[in-house]
């Protein structure tokens, strides 16, 4: 491949790139030449860069939004999240609906069980 860096600038080019990757992958890892393996890597990195620029999730602007994002990432329902965080369901519900301010125990649980950075928690709280 002459150009080691490829820039994908449209959905059409992205689809074409993915088809090239798929065709090469179907050959099987053991049947690829070194050049084809390098081509897959180059194409995959270009596709990843395009995806990162196009398919981004905006950073939540509230603590509730951040908690909802963590729930989505872990495929948790609110009831399951309360159990994971070792807090009562009513307390979680009240905090999520902004009827109650998060206390230190809640923030500590968000840090311990959801891995949310403490500085971010304090900024949002």
N, C-alpha and C positions, 0 to 999 in steps of 0.2 A: 504494500500500500504506500503510495507516494506521499500522501499527506497524513502525518501521524495525528494531527489535530483536526477534527471535523466539527463544524458548528451547524447545528440543526436550527433552522429559522422559521419553520412552519409545521403545522400538523401533518401536512402531506409528506414532507421530508422525514418527519418522525416516523410515520407509518411505514415508509419505504425502508428506513433504517431498521425498524423492528422486524420487517420481513426478511431482510438480509441476515440479521442475527438469527432468526428462527431457522432459515435455510441452512446456515452453517451449523447450528446446534443439532439439527436433525441428522447430520453426518455421524454424530457420536464423537465423544472426546478422543477416543483412541484413533479415529480415522482423520483427524484434523492435522494439517501440516502446521509447522511453526508459524508460518506467515498467516494462515487462517486463524490460528489462536490469537495472534496479535491483532488481527483485524476485528475479531469479536470483542476483544478488550477495548479497542479504540472506539468501535461503534457503541458499545455499552456505556462507556464514559460520556460520549456525546449525548446519548439518549438520557442518561441520568442528569446531565447538566440542563438539558431542555426541560425535563420533568420538574426539576427543582425550581426553575424559573417560572413555569406555567402552573404547576399544581401545588401551590403552597397554601397552607392553612394559616390564616392570620393569628397572631399571638392574642390570646384573650386579654381583655382590658379590665376584667373584674376577677375577684377570687372565685366567684361562682362559675364564671366561664372557664377558668383554669381547672377547677374541680371537674366540670362537665367534660372537658377535653381528656382528662385522665380517665374518667369513666368510659368514654368512647374508646380510647386507646386500649383499655383492658377489657372492653365489652362487659362492663358491670352495670347492673341496675342500682338504683339508689339504695335499695334494701341490702344488696350485696356489699356495696361500698361502706355502709354503716357498720356492717359486721366486720369487714376487713379493717376499718379504722378503729374498731372496738368502741364505738359510740352508739348512742341510741338513735333509732330511726327518726323519732320526732325531732331530736336536736338537729340532725343533719338536714331534715326537711325544712326546719325553720331557718337555718343558716342559708340554705340554697335559695329560699324564697325571700331572703333579706328581712325576715321578721325577727331575727336574732343575730347579734354580732358574734363573730367567731371568738371563742375564748382561747386561752393558752393551751388547754388540753386539745382542742380541735386543731390548732395550728401545729402542735407537736405531732399529732396523729397524721396530719397531711404531710409533714416532713418525714416521719418514720415509715409510714405505710404506702405513701404515694411517691416519695422521692422528690418532692417539690423543695427547691432550694429555700432555705430559711430567709434569706434576704428578700426574695420575691414574695414570700408569705407576709413578711412584715410590711413590705411596700403596698401590697393589696389590702391588708387588714385595716 
